[in-house]
Amino acid sequence: MNSLKLLIAGTILAGTAALTAHAQGRPAETSPPNAPNQQPQFENQTRAPQPAAPVNIKTEVVAKGLPHLWAMEFLPDGRMLVTAKAGAMHIVRDGKAGPAISGVPKVLSGGQGGLLDVALAPDYATSGRIFFSFSEEREDGNGTSVASARLVPNDQGGGQLEDVSVIFRQMPSYDGNKHFGSRLAFGPAGELYVTVGERSDTEPRVQAQDLNSGLGKVFRITQDGKPLPDNPFVGQENALPEIWSLGHRNVQSATVDGEGRFWLVEHGPKGGDELNRPEAGKNYGWPEVTYGVEYSGAPVGKGLTQMAETEQPVYYWDPVIAPSGMAFYDANAIPEWKGAFLVGGLVSQGVVILHMENDKVSHEERVPLNARIRDVKVGPDGAVYAVIEQRGGGQSTIIKLTKA
């Protein structure tokens, strides 16, 4: 496989060529699992077979020399709005990032924190409103916050944010630098799903099971940051009304499907990344129930992979892909991917394609890119765009994936 240096130079790669070497029906993942004694609960819950005829993909660089990016979003005119982890927002046009957009609030950039996801409001074409998440320093620690603002581009390729308002704060705060999440996704009625993390450390992570804590949850809020009146815990004592689902570890991948349903892929421990379709009020287990093991190799808790009160993941990976960024493919440029989920892989270093049947994974396809993928989006042209990051906070590159 060609190196990232060749990618940045603009070399066209046959992204799925390596897959043809696999025997038909074999899974893309062939390395031994970290937890060999754990067994899936149903067919294709892990290591689903590859498609009989994987798509041959070519890639090309569309922007390079960018700051260390975390997220990208397409504007209606085809330009890209990107967030840089250090705290700047830019508009990318003609392969280059414009001047930093002014008005971005101060972010806490360190460890896994920084300026995180960005999403256009459903009515962006008329309102110019955007939403973004970031790690925020607070008097008693820090946490993931969500803000809205009006984006006003200028003629110099930059712009400014106006009417900036922090609409939601994950609470409680915690003095740590890991597991902030976070992705933003709008449902069909304009509701906003917000994913976060459980802050990683042994003490706070147990709060993923606590309804009075915002750690390890999915939130469902209005565009003003208020709980939706039909959220599952509205009116329940000692429960945050913004919570949609609980028992999550660290969610950096989320999207809605063609039916407007919310899906996510969350970072698991050493083995145990999960695809879930969170439903109202349901418990997805962490840290009491999970696949995989601690990074030390020890069991997580009691080593349970199932419990009556918790949901099984739709799919899981062991070893992990380290998911970041996710899109539902509903375009026509790559017809073989229609109806599939596209997930960025930081550790697997490529794009993971999950082909679905009846809300289960039927096949797992991989486009190896030999680079860490931070975000994935479907462009207005139906091509797939991926943000490549260099480990250690170096520059980022955006590449375009099309059918060869």
Summary of the structure (lengths in Angstrom):
residues: 404
radius of gyration: 19.9
end to end distance: 16.4
largest distance: 59.6
contacts: 1443
relative contact order: 0.16
helix: 6%
strand: 41%
